[in-house]
Amino acid sequence: MEPPCTFHHCDEAVIATNDDASDCKRCAVRLGYWKDDYIGYFVRNQDRKAPEINRGYFARVKGVEMCIEKFLKKTDGNCQIINLGCGFDTLYFRLKDTPHQVKNFIELDFPTVTARKCYTIKRNKALLAKIHDEDGEVRLSTTDLHGPSYHLMGVDLRNLDELDNKLQQAEIDYKLPTIFLAECVLVYIEAQNCKNLLKWISSKFITAVFVNYEQVNMNDRFGEVMLNNLRSRGCSLAGVESCISLDTQIGRFLECGWNGSRAWDMVQVYQSISPAERQRVERLEMLDEAELLTQLFQHYCLVIAWIGELFQDIEITVEKRMSSLNID
Ligand SMILES: C[S@@+](CC[C@H](N)C(=O)[O-])C[C@H]1O[C@@H](n2cnc3c(N)ncnc32)[C@H](O)[C@@H]1O
């Protein structure tokens, strides 16, 4: 039997998952999988990852981006983005370099993580310049940073009173269409706490979309190995019960008051990326083990849930004639 997990010890291990994710993103960016002029400010590590990992991160970032683009088009920028468990994600800075602007962009993570993110932003003019506008000031504490339309704040997402308080500080508008992003975050939150969070969001916001990327099919042999790897690093994966299948992923949102939900595994998401873009990345690196990539893709998913009618027609277009991944 596993030893009982002390609150603090588990959180430390969960916090460390951000370093992993950031290192992997940095590696894939350096190899040309996608463009990100900002990740290098947050991650110095230059370790090379396996080609399957790079391709997996490419599909993850592209999949989430496809959803955000659809949302921004529908709302015409009259919206908010809330990045839950944001880690060192650079979406805010990357969006600033596009014509897409949003009314408010809020990033939340444990204070240990946001303190490091704040510190890096404070020390780099290129990052700070994206947060200032002409006469807007930036307010900073050790863990929180507030610009005119960007807020980075330390909070435990399991504490809803604290979350509400932080969102007020960020001048949240509960009536404005809002997209929530959670990239490999919910799986680390205890099932009941996660349900409370999802219920709270669905009761507060009038029009919202949730984009959740995380593990799925955790009940088979490959899933078991993935879980054991994470557990051996001290992560208890407290929310894994919703990661059993696409149906459990969808079911969690429906149970928590969301009006609708759809989910795709990453095999489907990868196939929905344009053929030209897929061919481009497939030329970047030869895969050592094509089968491993397929298995990885089968064990991650993209879930969309919505409140209101804005996103009920969301679809990911998978090319029907492709029966397997074009992986090498
Ligand atoms: C695997 S990392 C992913 C980071 C980022 N979303 C990305 O994809 O690059 C998971 C993140 O979720 C955060 N997280 C997990 N549980 C949390 C909680 N209860 N409150 C706040 N942040 C949490 C961790 O601190 C960590 O930064």
The ligand as an ORCA input file, in Angstrom:
! r2SCAN-3c Opt
* xyz 0 1
  C       1.678     19.654    -15.969
  S       1.717     21.310    -15.389
  C       1.033     22.136    -16.814
  C       1.348     23.605    -16.904
  C       0.711     24.325    -18.083
  N      -0.733     24.186    -18.058
  C       1.255     23.799    -19.381
  O       0.579     22.978    -20.025
  O       2.357     24.180    -19.780
  C       0.383     21.347    -14.206
  C       0.219     22.690    -13.532
  O      -0.992     22.683    -12.767
  C      -0.759     23.361    -11.556
  N      -1.731     22.923    -10.555
  C      -2.093     21.649    -10.239
  N      -2.968     21.628     -9.216
  C      -3.205     22.924     -8.881
  C      -4.008     23.562     -7.887
  N      -4.745     22.854     -7.031
  N      -3.990     24.910     -7.819
  C      -3.223     25.636     -8.668
  N      -2.434     25.086     -9.628
  C      -2.427     23.755     -9.726
  C       0.685     22.948    -11.208
  O       1.279     23.782    -10.248
  C       1.374     23.005    -12.560
  O       1.898     24.256    -12.851
*
